[in-house]
Amino acid sequence: MNKCYKDRLSYHVVRQLCECDTLRGAIIFVVAFLIFLALTLGYSELPPGSAIYDAVVGVETDYEVLGLPATLLIAAVFNGVIYGVIVWLIYTLVERARKRPQKESVTAI
C-alpha cells in the first residue's frame, strides 16, 4: 500500500469517527471530567465531591498520591464523574432535540 493511499484512508476513518455521535459524547464527557477534576483540585470545597467522600469514608487521610492529598484526589474524581455525566446528558438531550424533525403545523381555514 502506498503512503498516499494510507494517509487518505486514515483521514477518512478519523473523519468518520469524529462524525459519530457516540464518540462525540465520549469526548464531551472526558473534557468535562478533566475540567471539573482540575477545578476541584484548585478549589477543594466544590460540591458534591467532598460531601460524598465524607459520607462514604468519613475520615480524612494524610496519604499523598502524586503529591496531592488522597482525599482531595478522590473528591476531584467524584466531581469529575458526576459533572461529566451531567454535561454529557445535557449534550445528548440537546442533540436528540435538534435532530428530531419539526412537525408542520396545520391551520384550518
Buried (B, 14 or more C-beta within 10 A) or exposed (E): EEEEEEEEEEEEEEEEEEEEEEEBBEEBBEEBBEBBBEBBBEEBEBEEBBEBBEEEEEEEEEEEEEEEBBBBBBBBBBBBBBBBEEBBEEBBEEBEEEEEEEEEEEEEE
